[in-house]
Amino acid sequence: MEQRVDETNQLHASLASLLVSFLKLGTSSFGGGMAAWTYREIVERRGWMTDENFLQTQTIAQILPGANPVNLAVYIGLKLRGLPGAVIATFAMIAPAFAVIILLSTIYQQLKNYPETHSVLRGLACVGIASTLTMGMKTARRLHG
């Protein structure tokens, strides 16, 4: 885990670590459950933020106009490494999702007439819902118990 503490004792991630983390998040968590995956990566795995900081960040991301996952990436990157961190986190969050969406739309055009395709898509939606509920329950337990 690459990190450093500045003169205000604020934790910072390296730009390379931000890039890797948000590329992974952008690739694996678009379409639902983004906050849960981000929480796991940023708070639990990397230790870059506390529960309280993450919840504040998520609140800000939700009230700003635009896509919440992108807002979350911008704000986390900004908080950890300033403008360069915000740019890297945002790019890393958007690029994989964009590439995957283009690929999946091409595949979907080939498979849309098969009923199994729609069953798989319903299953993926359930995974996103479960991830979001899990993050909410973990956070509630930590804050109230």
Residue pairs with C-beta under 8 A, 6 or more apart in sequence:
1 17
1 46
1 47
2 13
2 14
2 16
2 17
3 11
3 12
3 13
3 14
3 17
3 46
3 47
3 48
4 11
4 12
4 14
5 11
5 12
6 12
11 47
11 48
11 49
11 80
12 80
12 81
12 85
13 21
13 46
13 48
13 80
13 81
13 85
15 81
15 84
15 85
15 88
17 46
18 77
18 80
18 81
18 85
18 88
18 89
18 92
19 88
19 89
19 92
20 92
21 41
21 42
21 46
21 92
22 73
22 77
22 88
22 89
22 90
22 92
22 93
23 92
23 95
23 96
24 41
25 34
25 37
25 38
25 41
25 73
25 92
25 93
26 73
26 92
26 93
26 94
26 95
26 96
26 97
27 96
27 97
27 100
28 37
29 36
29 37
29 38
29 69
29 131
30 69
30 96
30 97
30 100
30 101
31 124
31 128
32 124
32 125
32 127
32 128
32 129
32 131
32 132
33 127
33 128
33 129
33 130
33 131
33 132
33 135
34 68
34 69
34 72
35 58
35 68
35 69
35 72
35 132
35 135
36 131
36 132
36 134
36 135
37 131
38 54
38 69
38 72
38 73
38 76
39 54
39 58
39 135
39 138
39 139
40 135
42 48
42 49
42 54
42 76
43 49
43 50
43 51
43 54
48 76
48 80
49 57
49 76
49 79
51 139
51 142
51 143
52 143
53 79
55 139
55 143
57 72
57 75
57 76
57 79
58 72
60 71
60 75
61 68
61 69
61 71
61 72
61 74
61 75
62 68
62 71
64 71
69 93
70 90
70 93
70 94
73 86
73 89
73 90
73 92
73 93
74 86
74 89
74 90
75 86
76 85
76 89
77 85
77 86
77 87
77 88
77 89
77 90
78 85
78 86
79 85
81 88
108 117
111 117
